[in-house]
Amino acid sequence: MLAWLSEPAAHTEDRWSILNNSRTTTHNDPAQARYHMLLSALDSGWKVETPVYVRSDWSLKRKDAKVFHFVLRRDSIRMTTLLSVPDCEAVRQLIGDNGWALSPNGEA
């Protein structure tokens, strides 16, 4: 993804540092941990750019497992990044509640 700098690089944090700085809880469940990272990013001013991409999760042994890929933009620092969240009921609910469109080939 792209990272645009609006000020000199010495004064700009890495995009993952910005996302991770506001995460205060840890979870044993990777899906819940990534979901909470997404919520934290949204609370910190990141916005989801639709569509949300849904793909098979190649890293899992189950062939039917899915992962959601969120393109996040934060205009105040002119930065865009990608956050992947494994499929879980909470993330499906968040997508539905916000009316975010899924990629045309996405199945949710």
LINPE-V101008 format. One record per helix or strand. SS is the DSSP state (h for helix, s for strand). FROM is the first residue (numbers start at 1). LEN is the number of residues. If there is no record, write none. Layout:
BEGIN
ss = (SS;SS)
from = (FROM;FROM)
len = (LEN;LEN)
END
This chain:
BEGIN
ss = (s;h;h;h;s;s;h;s;h;s)
from = (3;9;15;30;47;66;75;79;89;102)
len = (1;3;7;14;10;9;3;8;10;1)
END
